[in-house]
Amino acid sequence: MKGTRDGTKKMGELDVQMMVVRDFIDEFYNKTVFQSGKTLFSDLTPSQIKSLFAFKEDDKEYPIGELGKNARVKSSTMTDMIDRLEKDGIAERMRDDGDRRVVKVRLTPKGKELKKNFTRKSREDVEAAFAKLSDDEREKLLYHLREAYQILKRI
C-alpha cells in the first residue's frame, strides 16, 4: 500500500472489498443472531445452531456424512459438532439395526424444541427488522440479497 501526505496508508482495492464483506457479515450477524449484545439463545453457540439446521427434517435419522453435507462442513467437523450436541442432550447417535457399523443421528425432544424456538424467534426478529423498512426498501434489500447469493454461489 502507498503512503499518503498525512502518513496514513492508502487502502488497496482488495482491502476495501474485504472491509465491505466483513462489515456486511458483521451487521447481518448482529441483526439476525445478536440483539443488544446478547445472543437470541445464550445456550446455543453458532456451531450448535448450524448443527441443528443440518437436520432438514426433525423426525429423521441422518448419517454424519449427510449432516455434514447439509451443514456444508467436513464429516470430521460434523462429528465434533454432533459430539457437543449429544453432550448437551440435543441429539443422539443410534446404531442401524440392519448394519451395526452404520451410525445415524437424530434430534432429541430437547433438540426439536430448541430448533423450533430458535426458528420462531428468528422469524419474529426478521419480521421486526423488515417492519422498519418501507416496501421499496424491503424489495430492494431482498433483490440485492438474492443477487449477492447467486454471485456467492459462483465463486
Rosetta blueprint (number, residue, H / E / L):
1 M L
2 K L
3 G E
4 T L
5 R L
6 D L
7 G L
8 T L
9 K E
10 K L
11 M L
12 G L
13 E H
14 L H
15 D H
16 V H
17 Q H
18 M H
19 M H
20 V H
21 V H
22 R H
23 D H
24 F H
25 I H
26 D H
27 E H
28 F H
29 Y H
30 N H
31 K H
32 T H
33 V L
34 F E
35 Q E
36 S L
37 G L
38 K E
39 T E
40 L L
41 F L
42 S L
43 D L
44 L L
45 T L
46 P H
47 S H
48 Q H
49 I H
50 K H
51 S H
52 L H
53 F L
54 A L
55 F L
56 K L
57 E L
58 D L
59 D L
60 K L
61 E L
62 Y E
63 P E
64 I H
65 G H
66 E H
67 L H
68 G H
69 K H
70 N H
71 A H
72 R L
73 V L
74 K L
75 S H
76 S H
77 T H
78 M H
79 T H
80 D H
81 M H
82 I H
83 D H
84 R H
85 L H
86 E H
87 K H
88 D L
89 G L
90 I L
91 A E
92 E E
93 R E
94 M E
95 R E
96 D L
97 D L
98 G L
99 D L
100 R L
101 R L
102 V L
103 V E
104 K E
105 V E
106 R E
107 L E
108 T L
109 P H
110 K H
111 G H
112 K H
113 E H
114 L H
115 K H
116 K H
117 N H
118 F H
119 T H
120 R H
121 K H
122 S H
123 R H
124 E H
125 D H
126 V H
127 E H
128 A H
129 A H
130 F H
131 A H
132 K L
133 L L
134 S L
135 D H
136 D H
137 E H
138 R H
139 E H
140 K H
141 L H
142 L H
143 Y H
144 H H
145 L H
146 R H
147 E H
148 A H
149 Y H
150 Q H
151 I H
152 L H
153 K H
154 R H
155 I L
